[in-house]
């Protein structure tokens, strides 16, 4: 699936618009997890309120490892099934030669998957792939990316965001890894009043890449798209 370009995105200046209201109230924050985050619970911290969306802190940074890719895998469950119409991801404005972090470039979205690790996220066909706008497109606000086809994002009990790389790494693959940094993640849409089933799961304070492998043959076990 080819990455979506910026055509059709909207600059978000209102709390509610034709895409619906913020879905933050439906996010099951205690069960949000992120693999490869440099600080525990940083993934939860960037799911900020609409009023805090432009704040640069707190932020989500990938772990600092020059021998590894600056990937992030953010899993966001909801307290009830929701219809997600748009997603907003704001990264750091860095990415220059002297910057130690860079905004993400490619984002892959998976719906209703609870079994993903980095290996499966790289290999599986996502519900959608988005090429995020580069830092020089920063308009001083946030940008809503419409999710298409819309049917794939109806009745979503969870959404997983896989950030495969960042602009610094994409522009110069030979240089040492620069950390991926994200300052805000938000969703717009509407709730459905359908409660999701409780899943008994043990969550770690910080996930390490090598500790999260899905057994072979189970790739499709929880794929409800």
C-alpha positions as CSV (number, residue, x, y, z in Angstrom):
1,X,0.0,0.0,0.0
2,X,1.4,3.3,-1.1
3,X,1.8,6.1,1.6
4,X,-0.9,8.7,1.5
5,X,0.3,12.2,0.5
6,X,-0.8,15.4,2.1
7,X,-3.6,16.0,-0.3
8,X,-6.9,16.3,1.6
9,X,-5.5,17.0,5.0
10,X,-7.0,19.7,7.1
11,X,-5.3,22.2,9.5
12,X,-7.0,21.7,12.8
13,X,-7.9,24.9,14.5
14,X,-11.2,23.9,16.2
15,X,-12.0,21.3,18.9
16,X,-14.8,19.9,16.8
17,X,-15.4,20.0,13.1
18,X,-16.9,17.9,10.3
19,X,-14.6,15.0,11.3
20,X,-16.3,14.9,14.8
21,X,-15.1,15.5,18.3
22,X,-11.9,14.5,20.0
23,X,-11.8,10.9,21.0
24,X,-9.5,11.4,23.9
25,X,-12.3,10.8,26.5
26,X,-12.6,7.2,25.0
27,X,-8.9,6.4,25.3
28,X,-8.2,3.7,27.9
29,X,-5.1,5.5,29.1
30,X,-3.9,3.0,31.8
31,X,-3.7,0.3,29.0
32,X,-1.9,2.4,26.4
33,X,1.5,0.8,25.7
34,X,4.5,1.8,23.5
35,X,7.4,-0.3,22.5
36,X,10.9,1.3,22.3
37,X,10.0,4.4,24.2
38,X,12.9,6.0,26.1
39,X,10.9,6.8,29.2
40,X,8.1,4.7,30.7
41,X,4.6,5.8,29.9
42,X,5.8,8.5,27.4
43,X,3.4,7.1,24.9
44,X,0.5,7.8,27.2
45,X,1.8,11.3,27.8
46,X,1.5,12.5,24.2
47,X,-2.2,11.7,24.1
48,X,-2.9,15.2,25.3
49,X,-6.0,17.3,25.4
50,X,-6.8,19.5,22.5
51,X,-5.8,22.6,24.4
52,X,-2.3,21.1,25.0
53,X,-1.7,19.8,21.5
54,X,1.0,22.5,20.7
55,X,2.9,21.9,23.9
56,X,6.4,20.5,23.1
57,X,6.5,18.6,26.5
58,X,6.0,16.0,27.5
59,X,7.2,14.2,24.3
60,X,7.6,10.6,23.2
61,X,11.2,9.7,22.2
62,X,12.5,6.4,20.8
63,X,15.3,4.8,22.7
64,X,18.8,6.1,22.0
65,X,20.6,3.3,20.2
66,X,23.0,4.1,17.3
67,X,22.9,0.5,16.2
68,X,19.1,0.2,16.0
69,X,16.3,1.8,14.0
70,X,14.3,4.7,15.7
71,X,11.0,2.8,15.6
72,X,8.0,3.3,17.8
73,X,4.9,1.1,18.2
74,X,2.1,2.9,20.0
75,X,-1.0,0.8,21.0
76,X,-4.1,2.8,21.9
77,X,-7.1,0.9,23.2
78,X,-10.5,2.6,23.7
79,X,-13.1,2.1,26.5
80,X,-15.7,1.5,23.8
81,X,-15.7,0.9,20.1
82,X,-15.3,4.1,18.2
83,X,-15.4,5.4,14.6
84,X,-12.1,7.1,13.8
85,X,-12.3,9.7,11.1
86,X,-9.0,11.5,11.4
87,X,-5.7,11.2,13.1
88,X,-3.3,13.9,14.1
89,X,0.4,13.4,14.8
90,X,2.7,16.3,15.7
91,X,6.4,15.7,15.8
92,X,9.3,17.8,17.0
93,X,10.3,20.6,14.7
94,X,13.9,19.2,14.7
95,X,15.6,17.2,12.1
96,X,18.4,19.5,11.2
97,X,22.1,18.6,11.2
98,X,22.6,19.5,14.9
99,X,19.3,18.0,16.1
100,X,19.3,14.9,18.3
101,X,15.8,14.0,17.4
102,X,13.6,14.1,14.3
103,X,9.8,13.9,13.6
104,X,8.5,10.6,12.2
105,X,8.0,10.2,8.5
106,X,6.1,7.0,7.8
107,X,3.2,5.9,10.0
108,X,1.4,2.6,9.5
109,X,-2.0,2.1,11.2
110,X,-3.5,-1.2,12.4
111,X,-7.1,-1.6,13.7
112,X,-8.1,-4.1,16.4
113,X,-4.7,-5.8,16.7
114,X,-3.5,-6.8,20.1
115,X,-0.7,-9.0,19.0
116,X,1.8,-6.7,17.2
117,X,5.5,-6.5,17.7
118,X,8.0,-4.7,15.5
119,X,8.6,-7.8,13.3
120,X,4.9,-8.3,12.6
121,X,4.3,-4.6,12.1
122,X,7.0,-4.5,9.4
123,X,5.6,-7.5,7.6
124,X,1.8,-7.2,7.8
125,X,-0.4,-5.1,5.5
126,X,-1.7,-2.1,7.5
127,X,-5.1,-0.7,7.3
128,X,-3.5,2.5,6.0
129,X,0.0,4.0,5.5
130,X,0.5,7.7,5.8
131,X,3.6,9.7,4.9
132,X,3.5,12.5,7.5
133,X,4.4,16.0,6.4
134,X,8.0,17.2,6.9
135,X,9.0,19.6,9.6
136,X,9.4,22.5,7.1
137,X,5.6,22.3,6.5
138,X,5.0,23.2,10.2
139,X,2.1,25.7,10.1
140,X,2.2,26.5,13.9
141,X,-0.8,24.3,14.4
142,X,-1.8,20.6,14.0
143,X,-2.9,18.7,10.9
144,X,-5.7,16.2,10.7
145,X,-5.1,13.3,8.3
146,X,-8.4,11.7,7.1
147,X,-8.5,7.9,7.4
148,X,-9.4,6.0,4.2
149,X,-11.2,3.8,3.4
150,X,-13.4,4.9,6.2
151,X,-14.9,1.4,6.7
152,X,-11.6,0.1,8.1
153,X,-11.8,2.5,11.0
154,X,-15.4,1.9,12.1
155,X,-16.0,-0.1,15.3
156,X,-12.4,0.3,16.4
157,X,-11.7,-1.2,19.8
158,X,-8.0,-0.2,19.4
159,X,-5.6,1.3,17.0
160,X,-1.9,0.7,16.8
161,X,0.5,3.3,15.3
162,X,3.8,2.0,13.9
163,X,6.4,4.7,13.2
164,X,8.9,3.0,10.9
165,X,11.4,5.8,10.5
166,X,12.0,9.5,10.8
167,X,13.0,12.3,8.5
168,X,16.6,12.4,9.6
169,X,17.1,8.7,9.0
170,X,15.2,8.8,5.7
171,X,17.3,11.7,4.4
172,X,20.6,10.1,5.4
173,X,20.4,6.3,6.1
174,X,24.2,6.1,6.6
175,X,24.3,8.4,9.7
176,X,24.0,7.2,13.2
177,X,20.4,6.7,14.4
178,X,18.6,9.9,15.4
179,X,15.8,9.4,17.9
180,X,12.2,9.8,16.7
181,X,10.3,12.4,18.7
182,X,6.5,12.9,18.9
183,X,4.8,15.6,20.9
184,X,1.1,15.0,20.3
185,X,-1.2,12.2,19.0
186,X,-5.0,12.8,18.7
187,X,-8.0,11.3,17.1
188,X,-11.4,12.6,15.9
189,X,-14.6,10.7,15.3
190,X,-17.4,9.5,17.4
191,X,-18.2,6.8,20.0
192,X,-20.6,3.9,19.3
193,X,-21.8,3.1,22.9
194,X,-20.5,-0.5,22.3
195,X,-18.3,-1.5,25.1
196,X,-15.2,-3.5,24.2
197,X,-14.5,-6.9,25.7
198,X,-12.1,-6.9,28.6
199,X,-8.8,-8.5,27.8
200,X,-6.7,-9.9,30.6
201,X,-3.1,-8.8,29.7
202,X,0.0,-8.1,31.6
203,X,1.5,-4.7,30.6
204,X,5.1,-3.7,31.1
205,X,6.3,-0.3,32.1
206,X,8.6,-0.1,29.1
207,X,8.7,-2.5,26.2
208,X,12.0,-3.6,24.7
209,X,12.2,-4.7,21.0
210,X,13.9,-8.0,21.8
211,X,11.3,-8.9,24.4
212,X,8.3,-8.7,22.1
213,X,8.0,-11.5,19.5
214,X,4.7,-13.0,18.3
215,X,4.9,-16.8,17.8
216,X,5.0,-17.9,14.2
217,X,1.6,-18.8,12.7
218,X,-0.3,-16.3,14.9
219,X,-0.1,-13.3,12.7
220,X,-3.8,-13.3,11.9
221,X,-5.1,-14.3,15.3
222,X,-6.7,-11.0,16.2
223,X,-7.2,-9.3,12.8
224,X,-10.8,-8.0,12.7
225,X,-10.5,-5.4,10.0
